[in-house]
Amino acid sequence: MRIFLIGFMGSGKTHWGRLWAGVNELGFYDLDEAIEKTEQKSILDIFEKKGEDYFRKVESAELRKTAAYDNCVIACGGGTACFDNNIEWMNLHGLTIYLHAAPHELLDTIMKEKDKRPLLKKVNEAELLFFIEKKLEERKGFYEQAKLQLRVENLNEQIFKKIISSPS
């Protein structure tokens, strides 16, 4: 079993991935953390110094390394599903779950950690909401290819337990 959590930044992929993996005795793999370890740079530094195209290539390569892991939850970056046929690859290699949140919910979360977000470092709140709405619309077609979609406000430990214990 390999479970890929996808969704916009601030949707809780890392939070819920760690929690669900721990409660269910599964491995946890954070794609952004793996990229930072491989590159020995922060995501922000990679974006600023090498650009988004370079980052997306590294991200796709790191994602494909997860084929070697089993019984794990993988928290993907917000854009992972949208590049290099990654959503198709994830759907072939595991269960994809889209953590879906409304723009205002994402705004609240992102504002608390804006300095850590490479694409949003210098954006004010109104611009940020517009950015979120625009990016969500652009990414909608990719996110909705996930095998399962969960609303963020409905998430809890029990939901994940039901998902992994139900017959496929």
N, C-alpha and C positions, 0 to 999 in steps of 0.2 A: 504494500500500500504506500502510495506516494501522493500527498495532498498539496496542491499549489494554491496559495491564497493570493488573489489578485484584487486590484482596486486602486482607487486614487490615493495619493499621499494623504495621510491623516485618517484613513479609514480603519486603522487598527490591525493591520496585517501582522505586524511584529508582536504587538500586545497579545492578540488572540492566539496567534500561532504558538508563542511560548507557553501560554496558559493551557491551551488544548493539548499540546504535545506533552507537557508535564503531567497533567491529570490523567492522560491516557497512556503514559509510559512509551511515548514515541520520541524519535529524535527530532530535533529542531534545527533548521538551517535558515539563516537570514541571508538572502542573496546580496544585499548591500554590504553587510559585514564581511562576507566572503570576498567581494570585490575589493573592499578596502584592505583586506589582509593580503590578497594577491598583488595588488598594485602598490601596497605600502603607502597609500595616500587616502585622504578622506574623499568621499564622493564629491564634495564641494571643490576640493583641489583638482580632481580629475576633470570636472566640468570646466573650471576656470582656466586650467593650463592646457588641457588636451582637447576640450570640446565635447559636445554631445555625441557626435558620430563615433568618436573613439570610445567613449563610455558605452554606447549601445553595443559595439562589437565585443567589448570585454564582458558586458552583462550577458550577452547571448552565449558566449563561450562558458561563462561561469554557470549559467542555467543548465547547459547541456551536461556539465559535470555531475549534476544531481541525479542523472540516470544511474549512477553507481550506488545511490542510497536507496534504502527501502525502509518501510515502517517509519516514515517521517513526515513532518509538516514543513513546507518550504514557504517562507514569506518572501514574495517577490517585490521588486520596486514598482512604483506607481505606473511606469511606462513599459515595464517588461513585456506585458502581453501585446503591446502595440508595434513591435519591431521584429524584423527577421523571422517572420512566421513562428514566433515564440508561442503564441496561443495554440496554434495547431500542434506544435511539438508537445506542449504541456498536456493537451487533451489526449494525445496518443500515449503519454507516459504516466498518467495519473489522473486523479480527480481534481478538477479546477473549481475553485469556489470564489465567486465574486462577492466581496464585501462592499455592499452598496450603501452609500450615504448621500444625503441631500447636500447641496452646495453650502448652505448655512451651517450644517453640522461640521463639514470639513473645514470651513473657515474658522470656526471656534477652536478646533484642534490645532490647525496649522498656525494660527496666530501665536499660540503658546510656544511654538518651537520654530518660528520663521527663520531664525539665523542659521539653522541646520539644513535648510532647504535650498539647494543650489539655484533652482529656477525662480525663487521668490525673495531672495535676499534683500532687494531694494524696492519692494512694492508696498504701497500703502493698503489699508483695509478695503477700500472701494475697488482699487485696481485688482487686489487679490481675489475678491469675490467674482469680478468679471473674468479674471484668468481661470479660476476654478470652473465656472460655468462653461467657458469656451473649451477648455481642455476636456471636461467631462463629455461634452457633445462630440468632440473629435474622437475620443476614445470609446465611446458608447458601443460602437459596432464590435470592437475587440472584447471589451469586458463582457458583453452579453453572449459571447460564444462560450463562456464558462458553463460547465455542466450543471452547476448549482449557483443560485444567487441568494444571498442572505442580506436582509436589511440590518444595518449596524445597530439600530436602536433595539432590535430584538435578540441580540446575541447574548449567550450565556454558556456556561460549561455544559449543560445538559444537551443543548442543540447539537454540539459536535459529537457527543457520545452517541446520540441517535443516528447521526449521519454515518459514522464509521461502523455501527453495529447493524445497520439495515442492509438486507441483501441487495446486491447490485442487479 
